[in-house]
Amino acid sequence: MKSEVLVPSDYFPSDDEPFMNKIQVEYFRQKLTSWKSDLVSDSKDTIESLQDSTRSIPDISDRASEETDRALELRTRDRQRKLVAKIESALRRIEEGEFGYCEETGEPISLRRLDARPIATMSLEAQERHERREKVHRED
């Protein structure tokens, strides 16, 4: 269900308009799609870089440094892979008409929160309650 809504380049969602109207939905769809595209592109660059750097390095210190850099890069890419999955989930919620609403309370998530973290699935208040509960359980 691709939208035919054009989002002006200077558009920013406002509380003065109906929540998750067509232009807001398209704004977030474009934001998420662009973010995903950037992450996938970075990932491809990393794969190419890792394939190019499989050369033999004679100096043990240089080799250790190279391996440390490679491990850090792979951890970063793993976090980005998980982020891409969250972006895809947010795009599915857009298609299903559930995007922007807290999965715990059903209330709208603030536009400022969604703009800062469009993969958010809970309102700030619900997220804080969730984190407090997790902290209590971890301390048990």
C-alpha positions in Angstrom: 0.0 0.0 0.0 2.4 2.7 -1.2 1.1 6.2 -0.6 0.9 8.9 -3.3 1.3 11.6 -0.6 4.1 14.1 -1.3 5.9 15.3 1.8 7.4 18.8 1.5 11.1 18.8 2.2 10.6 21.3 5.1 7.8 19.3 6.7 7.8 18.3 10.4 4.9 16.6 12.1 2.9 18.9 14.3 0.6 18.3 17.2 -1.7 20.9 15.5 -2.7 18.3 12.9 -4.6 15.0 13.2 -2.3 12.3 14.6 -1.0 9.9 12.0 -2.7 11.6 9.1 -1.5 10.6 5.6 1.4 13.1 5.4 2.7 12.1 8.9 2.5 8.4 7.9 4.4 9.1 4.7 6.9 11.3 6.5 7.8 8.4 8.9 7.7 5.8 6.0 10.3 7.9 4.1 12.4 8.5 7.2 12.5 4.8 8.0 13.1 3.7 4.4 16.0 6.2 4.1 17.5 5.0 7.4 17.3 1.4 6.4 18.8 2.1 3.0 21.8 3.9 4.7 22.3 1.0 7.0 22.2 -1.6 4.3 24.6 0.4 2.2 27.1 0.7 5.1 26.8 -3.0 5.6 27.7 -3.7 2.0 30.7 -1.4 2.4 31.8 -3.3 5.5 31.6 -6.7 3.7 33.7 -5.4 0.8 36.2 -3.9 3.3 36.5 -7.1 5.3 37.0 -9.1 2.1 39.7 -6.7 0.9 41.5 -6.8 4.3 41.9 -10.6 4.4 45.6 -10.1 3.6 48.4 -11.6 5.7 50.0 -9.2 8.1 53.4 -10.3 9.2 53.7 -8.1 12.3 51.9 -9.6 15.3 51.0 -6.2 16.8 49.6 -5.0 13.5 47.7 -8.3 13.1 46.2 -8.0 16.6 45.2 -4.4 15.9 43.6 -5.5 12.6 41.7 -8.3 14.3 40.4 -5.9 17.1 39.2 -3.5 14.5 37.5 -6.3 12.5 35.8 -7.6 15.7 34.5 -4.1 16.6 33.3 -3.6 13.0 31.4 -6.9 13.1 29.8 -6.1 16.4 28.7 -2.7 15.0 27.2 -4.4 12.0 25.4 -6.9 14.1 23.8 -4.1 16.1 22.9 -2.5 12.8 21.4 -5.7 11.5 19.1 -5.8 14.6 18.2 -2.2 13.9 17.3 -3.0 10.3 14.9 -5.6 11.7 13.3 -3.0 14.0 13.0 -0.6 11.1 11.3 -3.3 9.0 8.9 -4.0 11.9 8.1 -0.3 12.1 7.4 -0.2 8.3 5.1 -3.2 8.8 3.3 -1.3 11.6 2.8 1.6 9.1 1.3 -0.8 6.6 -1.0 -2.3 9.3 -2.1 1.2 10.6 -0.5 0.5 14.0 2.5 2.8 13.7 2.7 5.6 16.3 0.6 4.0 18.9 2.0 2.5 22.1 1.9 -1.3 22.1 1.3 -1.3 25.8 -1.3 1.4 26.3 -2.7 2.0 22.8 -2.2 5.7 23.3 -0.4 7.8 20.7 3.4 8.1 21.0 4.6 11.7 21.0 5.6 13.0 17.6 8.9 14.3 19.1 9.7 10.8 20.4 8.8 9.2 17.0 10.9 11.7 15.1 13.9 11.1 17.4 13.3 7.3 17.4 10.9 6.2 14.7 11.3 2.5 15.7 9.8 3.3 19.2 6.9 1.0 20.1 6.0 2.5 23.4 5.3 5.9 24.7 8.0 7.4 26.9 6.0 6.8 30.0 5.4 3.1 29.1 9.0 2.7 28.2 10.2 4.1 31.5 7.8 1.8 33.4 9.1 -1.2 31.3 12.7 -0.3 32.1 12.0 0.1 35.8 10.3 -3.3 35.9 13.3 -4.9 34.1 15.7 -3.3 36.5 13.8 -4.7 39.5 13.7 -8.1 38.0 17.5 -8.0 37.2 18.3 -7.2 40.8 16.3 -10.2 42.0 
